[in-house]
């Protein structure tokens, strides 16, 4: 191997700095959430305790965080499933070049770049003017889809751009119906990417704030609850909550990555029978 | 066969189109309609008047706030581009094994999947009056008094933007760089180009589509933001999103809608211009 150029070491230092910049603040509040009962929002640590975590489990200390957590979780799962199904169907649709596909494509881009507050305001206005009560599972759900679907579809476009169509041709030559081709050839091949779509769908929904602001109604989702707390809570309990939700997000990400990794491995094992002595 | 294809295509695209129509197109239409309505202190009523626009377009505040929004977008763009390009360049050309590339890329991506609000909150212990930055600088003897402009200022707003959105530069630029044929770089080296010359004349031109996509993301996110500016400036600075949110808080929906229409128009014009330089579907 060639020796590393000098720029490599400078860039490595830069990259390490970037990673510290990305993670440093989060790690800091992770540490500070273990403040002693007398401690404040910054260093020094006045003892180490689980005081602020205990505070979270006492209903009267803060708002309805456990209710909002379970709502965010439910909503996240709803958005995740819908995003996967609709993105796969949309991705398949775009391979057919149907009439009007470019209009739909530009709508997807618009959905991605539109300032979130417009979705919040517009959906909120439609609901209030038609006399419907805004609720996280109806208006909030739809508003979040405008954020998760573009990501899901962009991933699907990327996947199908790299998709080798000769697999489908082979299946068709063997007499598979269009549905069988999708079910037994296309879906298994794109399955690992669907893990990615699901991960985006869930986490983007779970953390979504701006598009849910005016569309969630009187029952807050977790990010709305946390934002409410920032204006009136000035103790490390805020950090404890932040640490818990971040740990939860990291666990979710870890599970999805592990599933994707296992799927890839088992496929690599089953994919080829070379050297197995089968004739 | 082609007809049949089109029908199946339509059926497959139907759920997507339904969501986009109900939760994107109709809300935009609604905002445009309401922007012509009138408002009293506690209610709004249908009308067709240009009062909201007239008030906006003749007010000094509007122009100042729009200018401030552009300022945030421009400064954030410069920093995210410089940092994002450097990180992507490092990952794509200096890391030699694919496993390491994927691992380090994931390391950069994970924060994007955690809560933005928490990531903003987590700057408080750093930047506060008695925060880590001030106490470190004081103990090093660089300053005597704590710096007041670290938190709740334009500085902290832009710092948070860069912190939250650099990823949107890293991902598309890295994606484009990974597709550059490595033999082009060898050819440049064989032809006697220095590292800088290769970067300047080969890599940067070939990375332009990725830079464009990253720019679209960052510009759209910063232009449409209201929460970062509100939180990190301690409500002391304004951008267009904050202006809309203020009107919403006062139940002045028609005026909020008029501002929203102008903002949407501005953003779409900007993004539309950027889209002329890149074919997104080809780049994915």
Interface residues (C-beta under 8 A of the other chain):
Chain A: X1 X4 X5 X7 X8 X11 X12 X14 X15 X18 X19 X21 X22 X23 X24 X25 X26 X28 X29 X32 X41 X42 X43 X85 X86 X87 X89 X90 X92 X93 X94 X96 X97 X98 X99 X100 X101 X104 X105 X107 X108 X109 X110 X111 X112 X113 X114 X115 X116 X117 X118 X119 X121 X122 X123 X125 X126 X129 X142 X143 X145 X146 X149 X153 X154 X157 X158 X161 X178 X199 X200 X203 X204 X206 X207 X209 X210 X214 X223 X226 X227 X230 X238 X239 X242 X245 X246 X249 X250 X253 X257
Chain B: X5 X6 X8 X9 X10 X11 X12 X13 X15 X16 X17 X19 X20 X22 X23 X24 X25 X26 X27 X28 X30 X31 X34 X83 X86 X87 X89 X90 X91 X94 X96 X104 X106 X107 X108 X110 X111 X113 X114 X115 X116 X117 X118 X119 X121 X122 X123 X124 X125 X126 X128 X130 X131 X132 X135 X163 X166 X195 X216 X217 X220 X223 X224 X225 X226 X227 X231 X240 X241 X244 X245 X248 X253 X256 X257 X260 X263 X264 X267 X268 X271 X275 X280 X281 X284
